[in-house]
Amino acid sequence: MKALVWIIGVAGLACVSGQAYSQAVTRGAPVEITKPLPLPVQVVNPRPVPITGQVTVLQTPYAERGQCFGQATCAASFSAVPNGKRLVVLHASGFVQVQSPRDVVTGIPTVSLENANTQFHALPVTLARDQIYVMNQPALMYFQAGELPVVGIKGEQMLSASMNLSGYFVDAP
């Protein structure tokens, strides 16, 4: 019995759908394309949205290297952000060289990207070879006009550090 009800339901749906389809096809004037359309096709907007003011998005690339030498704690400083600009740092990379051998846990340096608002982004380091730690990763951080980006490095028996920052400047509002 269930099979019979199901078959009648499907047949009824097909009839109704067929009527709707035939009505949709028979309405309106037929369209016949006899030749290719001209290219490019021009689209005219009857109600364009007005844009007031000037819209300019301008990014100036930024890349800089900072270094420090022979201290257990040091700060690799970078140039101040110019007036009227905001610096967006996207990537940080670099290396730290220490005097202690790699099996001394206290010799592993900590590295962080810092701004004037005491915000920081920890930058993990990886041992590349004896006494050389490297880091290379995305680091999204913002610096306002006049601020100095700083990479803080802490580690025992540190010999030197070299850090690179890259990103872009935008016009500050």
C-alpha positions in Angstrom: 0.0 0.0 0.0 2.8 2.4 0.9 4.4 1.7 -2.5 1.2 2.6 -4.3 0.8 5.9 -2.3 4.4 6.8 -3.1 4.0 6.1 -6.9 0.8 8.2 -7.0 2.6 11.0 -5.2 5.5 11.0 -7.6 3.1 10.9 -10.6 1.1 13.8 -9.3 4.2 15.9 -8.6 5.4 15.1 -12.2 2.1 16.3 -13.6 2.1 19.6 -11.6 5.8 20.2 -12.4 5.2 19.5 -16.1 2.3 22.1 -16.2 4.5 24.7 -14.5 7.3 24.0 -16.9 5.1 24.2 -19.9 3.6 27.5 -18.7 7.0 29.0 -18.1 8.3 27.9 -21.5 5.3 29.2 -23.5 5.2 32.6 -21.8 7.0 35.6 -23.4 8.3 36.2 -26.9 10.8 33.8 -28.3 14.4 34.9 -28.5 16.6 34.0 -31.4 20.3 35.1 -31.6 21.3 35.3 -35.3 24.7 36.8 -35.0 27.5 37.2 -32.4 27.0 39.9 -29.8 29.4 42.9 -30.0 32.4 42.8 -27.6 33.0 44.3 -25.2 29.6 44.2 -23.7 28.7 47.6 -22.2 26.6 47.5 -19.0 24.7 50.7 -18.2 23.6 51.2 -14.6 20.5 53.3 -14.5 21.1 54.2 -10.8 24.8 54.4 -10.1 25.9 54.8 -6.5 27.8 58.1 -6.1 31.3 58.0 -4.5 32.2 61.2 -2.7 35.7 62.1 -1.7 38.9 60.4 -2.7 39.5 56.7 -2.2 43.2 55.9 -2.2 44.8 52.8 -0.7 48.5 53.2 -0.8 51.0 50.8 0.8 54.7 51.6 1.0 56.9 48.5 1.5 59.0 48.2 4.6 62.0 46.1 5.4 64.7 46.8 8.0 67.4 45.0 10.0 68.3 45.6 13.6 71.3 44.2 15.6 72.7 44.0 19.0 76.0 42.5 20.4 77.5 40.9 23.5 74.8 41.4 26.1 72.6 39.0 28.0 69.6 41.2 27.3 69.4 43.6 24.4 67.0 45.4 22.2 67.4 45.4 18.4 65.9 48.8 17.6 64.6 49.9 14.3 63.9 53.4 12.7 61.0 55.4 14.1 57.7 55.3 12.1 57.5 58.6 10.0 54.9 61.2 10.8 51.6 60.7 9.1 52.2 56.9 8.7 51.3 53.7 10.5 53.6 50.7 10.2 52.1 47.2 9.8 54.7 44.5 10.5 53.8 41.2 8.8 57.0 39.1 9.2 60.0 38.8 11.5 63.1 36.7 11.0 66.7 36.6 12.3 69.2 34.7 14.4 70.8 34.8 17.8 74.3 33.4 18.5 75.1 32.3 22.1 78.4 31.2 23.7 77.0 28.3 25.6 76.6 24.9 24.0 73.2 23.7 22.9 72.7 21.2 25.7 72.6 24.0 28.3 68.9 24.8 28.7 69.5 28.3 30.1 71.3 29.2 26.9 68.1 29.2 24.8 67.2 32.8 24.1 63.7 34.4 24.1 62.8 36.8 21.4 59.8 39.2 21.3 58.6 42.0 19.0 57.4 45.0 21.1 55.8 48.4 20.7 55.4 51.5 22.8 52.0 50.2 24.1 53.7 47.3 25.9 52.2 44.9 23.4 54.5 42.1 22.4 54.5 39.1 20.0 56.6 36.2 21.1 58.9 34.9 18.4 59.9 31.3 19.0 63.5 30.3 18.1 64.8 27.0 16.8 68.3 25.6 17.2 69.8 25.6 13.7 73.3 24.4 14.7 75.6 24.6 17.8 75.1 28.0 19.4 72.9 29.5 16.6 69.2 29.9 17.1 67.0 31.1 14.2 63.4 32.4 13.9 61.3 33.1 10.9 57.6 33.6 11.1 54.5 35.8 10.5 54.2 38.5 13.2 51.2 40.9 12.7 51.8 44.1 14.8 51.1 47.8 14.4 53.2 50.8 15.2 52.0 54.4 15.2 53.9 57.5 14.0 57.0 58.2 16.1 57.1 54.7 17.7 60.2 52.5 17.5 59.7 48.9 16.7 61.9 46.8 19.1 62.9 43.2 19.1 63.7 42.3 22.7 66.2 39.4 23.1 67.1 37.7 26.4 69.6 34.9 26.7 72.6 34.0 28.8 76.0 34.3 27.2 74.7 35.9 24.1 77.2 37.0 21.5 75.1 38.7 18.8 71.7 39.0 17.3 70.4 40.1 14.0 66.7 40.6 13.3 64.7 41.5 10.2 61.2 43.0 10.1 59.1 43.4 7.0 55.7 44.8 6.2 54.3 48.1 4.9 53.4 51.7 5.8 49.9 53.1 5.3 48.7 56.7 5.7 47.6 57.3 9.3 44.1 58.7 9.7 
